[in-house]
Amino acid sequence: MLKAGVLGRPVTTPEDEVAFWTTAGFDYVPIEQGLQLSDVIKRQSMHEVEARYAADTDETQVRSWAVEGKGLITTRADFEAFHWPDPDALDYSGFERIGRLLPPKVKIVAALGKVFTCVSWLMGLED
């Protein structure tokens, strides 16, 4: 909703993403990549909650939240058995698609998640 507020229209295409970030004054466009996008993370360490998140609307949204208790990896054996994504199998096409749309001097930043994010998603916050 913030992006639509800045542009005055929904952000649904790669062109809209580039327009949002440059209109907002950034000289880069972030593209998410890496472990936080893997199916393992999405299926096993996240849960979806439908609620009214925004104070300015009565609409409900579905958002994914990390399970905060026991993580997927709690022992060395869990770590060894974990199915780590193959970096060579990641889809890098977004970099090429967005790269063709960038104005001069605007770059791409690969957003890999914060250092703590994937660790807490995999290992939980309590164990």
C-alpha positions in Angstrom: 0.0 0.0 0.0 2.9 2.4 0.7 4.2 1.9 -2.8 0.8 2.5 -4.4 0.5 5.7 -2.3 3.8 7.0 -3.6 3.0 6.2 -7.2 -0.7 6.8 -7.1 -1.3 3.3 -8.6 -0.8 -0.3 -7.6 2.7 -1.7 -8.0 2.3 -4.9 -10.0 5.0 -5.0 -12.6 8.8 -4.8 -12.8 8.3 -1.3 -14.4 6.3 -0.3 -11.4 9.0 -1.5 -9.0 11.6 0.6 -10.8 9.3 3.6 -10.8 8.6 3.3 -7.1 12.2 3.1 -6.0 13.4 5.9 -8.3 10.4 8.1 -7.4 11.1 7.5 -3.7 14.7 8.9 -4.3 16.7 5.7 -4.3 19.5 5.1 -6.7 19.0 1.3 -6.5 16.2 -1.2 -6.8 16.3 -4.1 -4.3 15.7 -7.6 -5.5 15.1 -10.4 -3.0 17.2 -13.5 -3.5 18.4 -16.4 -1.4 17.4 -18.6 1.4 14.5 -16.5 2.6 12.7 -17.2 -0.6 13.2 -21.0 -0.6 10.2 -23.3 -0.4 11.7 -25.0 2.7 11.5 -21.7 4.6 8.1 -20.8 3.3 6.5 -24.2 4.0 8.1 -25.2 7.2 9.1 -22.1 9.2 6.3 -19.7 8.4 2.6 -19.5 9.1 0.0 -17.3 7.5 -2.3 -15.1 9.5 -5.3 -13.1 8.1 -5.9 -9.9 10.0 -6.5 -6.2 9.7 -3.0 -4.9 9.7 -3.4 -1.3 8.5 -5.0 1.4 10.6 -6.3 3.3 7.6 -8.5 0.5 6.2 -10.9 -2.2 7.3 -9.5 -4.6 4.7 -7.9 -7.8 5.9 -4.7 -9.1 4.5 -2.9 -12.4 4.7 0.7 -12.1 5.9 3.4 -14.7 6.6 5.0 -14.8 10.0 7.9 -16.8 11.2 7.3 -19.4 13.9 9.1 -18.1 16.9 9.4 -21.2 19.1 11.2 -24.3 18.0 13.0 -24.0 14.7 13.6 -26.5 12.0 17.2 -26.9 13.1 17.8 -27.6 16.8 20.6 -30.2 16.7 23.7 -30.8 14.7 21.9 -33.8 13.1 19.1 -31.5 12.0 21.7 -29.1 10.5 23.4 -32.0 8.6 20.0 -33.4 7.3 18.6 -30.0 6.3 18.0 -29.7 2.6 20.0 -26.6 1.7 18.9 -24.9 -1.6 21.4 -25.1 -4.4 22.7 -21.6 -5.2 23.2 -22.6 -8.8 19.5 -23.5 -9.0 18.3 -20.1 -7.9 16.3 -18.0 -10.3 18.4 -15.0 -11.3 16.1 -13.8 -14.1 14.7 -10.9 -12.0 18.1 -9.3 -12.1 18.1 -9.4 -15.9 14.5 -8.3 -16.2 14.9 -5.3 -13.8 18.4 -4.5 -15.1 17.0 -3.8 -18.6 14.6 -1.2 -17.1 17.0 0.8 -14.9 17.7 4.4 -15.7 21.3 5.5 -15.9 23.2 5.4 -12.6 20.6 3.3 -10.9 21.8 -0.2 -9.8 20.4 -3.4 -8.4 21.0 -4.5 -4.8 20.5 -8.1 -4.0 18.5 -8.3 -0.8 19.5 -11.5 0.9 17.7 -10.9 4.2 19.2 -9.5 7.4 22.0 -11.6 9.0 19.6 -12.7 11.8 16.5 -13.3 9.7 17.2 -16.7 8.2 19.0 -17.9 11.3 16.0 -17.2 13.5 13.6 -18.7 10.9 15.6 -21.9 10.8 16.6 -22.2 14.5 13.7 -20.4 16.2 14.1 -17.9 19.0 13.6 -20.2 22.0 15.6 -23.4 21.5 
